[in-house]
Amino acid sequence: MGANKILEVMNYSYYYDQICAVRELSFHVNEGEVVTLIGSNGAGKTTTLRSISGLIRGGGRGGIKYMGKNIENLPPHRISSMGIAQCLEGRQVFPHLSVKENLQMGAFTRTDKKGISDDFDYVYNLFPRLLEREGQMAGTLSGGEQQMLAVGRALMQKPKILMMDEPSLGLAPIVINEIFQTIKKIKDDGMTILLVEQNAKKALAIANRAYVLETGNIVLSGDAKELLNNESIK
């Protein structure tokens, strides 16, 4: 794995009016690795992801670089077309569209028909259940299936980095295991992943490196396996 920095956040702070959600964050993600941000509710994890993908604007100070380019002032569609995909917290599928139409929405900026067709095969290979339910309305799927669809839709973008916000939220333990096995498979296939997760144990088990957030600050960082055995994390 080359240590090419694909994403770099530098001394980044974000304010909602007077409230500081994240303070002077600095971290990076290298190509081909899984980096996880862990921390309790309100630690600033989602704010960090939304800042990177351009979904929140106006309250940020500091720098965000993607493949060496500053992106902190770009609109979300520009950031997305550069190769950053985000699976939002709460899945956010299009409930009145079918599974297949949701996946097509992931590829709407692409024109490479052969590549899109290959990626459909890839997603259906990862999630055979989505193929079974290809014509079903997304709103009628179970929570776990909607999470699979959200991941599949993001992959249809053919991103260079996949950001995932709480993929295990509200799911049954058996489904959580399935989702994390899939994240590991996507990683093994070469995808770079920035993972935000409350389930620290699961996240650290598949990550290369981790940053621990507490009330908007990074309080610990390092090799994921070492942090897994850290008493204060436990």
Secondary structure, DSSP 8 states (H G I E B T S, - for coil): ----EEEEEEEEEEEETTEEEEEEEEEEEETT-EEEEE--TTSSHHHHHHHHHTSS-SSEEEEEEETTEE-TTS-HHHHHHHTEEEE-TT----TTSBHHHHHHHHTTT---HHHHHHHHHHHHHH-HHHHHTTTSBGGGS-HHHHHHHHHHHHHTT--SEEEEE-TTTT--HHHHHHHHHHHHHHHHTT-EEEEEES-HHHHHHH-SEEEEEETTEEEEEEEHHHHHT-TTT-
